[in-house]
Amino acid sequence: MEPNLLAILVAALSSFVVGFIWYNPKVFGTIWMREIGMTEEKARKANMAKVFGLAFVLAFMLAFFMPTIVIHQVGAMQLAGGNPNDEAFIAYMQVHGEAFRTFKHGALHGFMASLFIVLPVIGTNALFEQKSFKYVAVTSGYWLVVMTLMGAIVCGWK
């Protein structure tokens, strides 16, 4: 009962797909750039290999942790000390098996994690950094969609 590494990789890559759409100038890209004071000229100066490379590492870290948030069986395994031969874990799996291992359930937990973890973090930083509500909405909205999708992928992919 281990999380699927391919699912974790795909979940991490999904952040790039969502970002490509979300931060497109025709969607929220122009608003986001204006809210953070980014210009086209400044954006062109970035080391994109570094930006995208580190962004993938960070997305992978998030996707790697996602099973603990969205898969109940992982929590049961943790309670058993990571021992798949633990009698209580075996009994749990006999009763519940793959219950709630669906895309829908993972999406719900990914959404809730974003709403109750990411939004407060971004919102708090934005308050102290004196960022606008638009910045919070665009940035948190992106993570809400990404974590919902990551949760769905990680939980539903078997």
C-alpha positions, 0 to 999 in steps of 0.5 A: 500500500505505497503511493504510486511514484508515477502518480506523484510525478504526474501530480507535480507536472500538473502544476506546470499545466495549470500554471501555463493556463492560469498565468497566461496573459489572457487569464490571470497573468496580466493581473498577477504581473501588475500586482507583483510589479513584474514587467516583461523585461524583468521576466525575460532576465530570469534564469528560466532553467533555474526557475522551472527546475526549482519549481518542479522540485518544490512541486514534487515535494508537495505532491510527495507529501500529498498521500498523507493528506488525501489517502486514509490508508496512508494514515492507517499505515502511519498509525501502525508505525509503518508496519504493513504486518501490524494486526490493527492495520491488517484488520483496517484494510480487511474492513475498509480496503480501498475505500475512498481511493477515488479521484473525487475524494482526493480532489476534496482533500486537496481542495480542503488542504489548499483552503485551510493551509495555503490560503492562510499562509499566502494571506498572512504573508500578503498582509505583512507584505502589503499585497493586494486582495487580487494578489491573494486571490490569483496566487491562492486560486492557483494553488487551490486548483493545483492541490485539488488536481494533485489530490485527485491524481494521487488518491485516484491513481492506482 
